[in-house]
Amino acid sequence: MNREEIITTTKRFLSEEFEVDETLIENQKNLKDTLELDSLDYVDLVVVIEENFGFKTSGEDFKSISTFEDFYNFVERKLAAMA
């Protein structure tokens, strides 16, 4: 999966799961604020990541993720490690 596919897939499932307009999901925007995530939402996020990308993650992984760009980089690294 290339970066553009990661971004497209991410925007689709995040907008569906968290009921946010895809146009609000921009690289430099804050992921937590844009999606209005609380601690329970992170559990949902972990599940949809596994469903869409096929790797497991945990809440701990999100400590270093602030923006959507950070998230895309994280997914890209995880997918590369699986290849």
Phi, psi and omega per residue, in radians:
M1 nan 2.197 3.131
N2 -1.514 3.050 -3.056
R3 -1.057 -0.729 -3.134
E4 -1.091 -0.679 3.095
E5 -1.173 -0.656 3.084
I6 -1.071 -0.810 -3.116
I7 -1.125 -0.822 -3.131
T8 -1.064 -0.825 3.137
T9 -1.083 -0.788 -3.126
T10 -1.068 -0.845 -3.137
K11 -1.034 -0.727 -3.122
R12 -1.090 -0.921 -3.054
F13 -1.293 -0.549 3.095
L14 -1.202 -0.707 3.136
S15 -1.155 -0.652 3.112
E16 -1.234 -0.865 -3.047
E17 -1.177 -0.696 -3.039
F18 -1.908 0.164 3.052
E19 0.903 0.935 3.132
V20 -2.142 2.413 3.088
D21 -1.073 2.310 -3.121
E22 -0.987 -0.518 -3.112
T23 -1.184 -0.304 3.109
L24 -1.429 -0.248 -3.116
I25 -1.545 1.645 -3.102
E26 -2.084 2.590 -3.029
N27 -0.815 -0.840 -3.015
Q28 -1.593 -0.018 3.101
K29 -1.319 2.658 3.128
N30 -1.286 2.171 -3.092
L31 -1.078 -0.882 -3.085
K32 -1.079 -0.796 -3.108
D33 -1.213 -0.758 -3.107
T34 -1.110 -0.732 -3.123
L35 -1.538 -0.109 -3.108
E36 0.939 0.923 -3.080
L37 -1.404 2.387 2.935
D38 -1.992 -3.093 -3.045
S39 -1.065 -0.635 3.116
L40 -1.211 -0.578 3.118
D41 -1.113 -0.536 3.110
Y42 -1.124 -0.568 3.063
V43 -1.106 -0.790 3.096
D44 -1.084 -0.691 -3.141
L45 -1.098 -0.745 3.100
V46 -1.033 -0.732 -3.124
V47 -1.158 -0.812 -3.102
V48 -1.223 -0.486 3.050
I49 -1.132 -0.803 3.133
E50 -1.103 -0.725 -3.140
E51 -1.124 -0.671 -3.038
N52 -1.596 -0.505 -3.064
F53 -2.052 -0.234 3.034
G54 1.386 0.323 3.044
F55 -2.266 2.674 3.134
K56 -1.530 2.579 3.094
T57 -2.535 3.038 3.124
S58 -2.436 2.972 3.103
G59 -1.019 -0.538 3.124
E60 -1.048 -0.595 -3.131
D61 -1.079 -0.411 -3.059
F62 -1.487 -0.070 3.118
K63 -1.088 -0.536 -3.113
S64 -1.739 0.124 -3.122
I65 -1.881 2.024 3.083
S66 -1.909 -0.854 -3.046
T67 -1.833 2.962 3.052
F68 -1.120 -0.606 3.081
E69 -1.030 -0.771 3.075
D70 -1.029 -0.721 -3.135
F71 -1.120 -0.806 3.126
Y72 -1.052 -0.737 3.119
N73 -1.087 -0.729 3.123
F74 -1.055 -0.861 -3.132
V75 -1.089 -0.746 3.127
E76 -1.041 -0.757 3.109
R77 -1.123 -0.767 -3.124
K78 -1.117 -0.750 3.141
L79 -1.164 -0.671 3.116
A80 -1.118 -0.644 -3.139
A81 -1.197 -0.457 -3.139
M82 -1.400 -0.395 -3.030
A83 -1.260 nan nan
